[in-house]
Amino acid sequence: MPKHEFNITRMVEFNETDMAGIVHFSVFFRYMEFAEHAFFRSLGSSIV
């Protein structure tokens, strides 16, 4: 199986942090889902 390198960058938004500027733990699941969708799109697969 050929290797497929995948990188993605996403900026943290203000509403995803607390008053100290730390990302809330629940947001990481949204980040993972965002990356997963982008990864499958990069392979030419459908998300649906």
C-alpha positions in Angstrom: 0.0 0.0 0.0 1.5 3.4 -1.0 2.2 5.8 1.8 0.0 8.9 2.0 1.4 11.8 4.0 -1.2 14.1 5.4 -0.8 17.4 7.2 -3.4 19.9 8.2 -3.3 23.2 10.1 -6.3 24.8 11.9 -6.2 28.0 13.9 -7.7 27.9 17.4 -10.7 30.2 17.7 -11.4 32.5 20.6 -14.6 30.8 21.6 -12.8 27.5 22.0 -10.7 28.7 24.9 -11.2 29.7 28.5 -10.2 33.0 30.1 -6.6 31.8 30.4 -6.4 31.0 26.6 -6.4 27.3 27.1 -8.4 25.2 24.7 -11.3 23.3 26.3 -10.8 19.5 26.3 -14.0 18.9 24.4 -12.9 20.9 21.4 -10.1 18.4 20.6 -12.8 16.0 19.4 -14.0 18.6 16.9 -10.4 19.0 15.8 -10.0 15.3 15.3 -13.3 15.1 13.3 -12.2 18.1 11.2 -8.9 16.4 10.4 -10.5 13.0 9.7 -12.9 14.6 7.2 -10.0 16.5 5.5 -8.0 13.3 5.4 -10.7 11.3 3.7 -11.3 14.1 1.2 -7.6 14.1 0.4 -7.9 10.4 -0.5 -10.9 11.2 -2.8 -13.4 9.4 -0.5 -16.8 10.7 0.5 -17.5 11.6 4.1 -21.2 10.6 3.9 
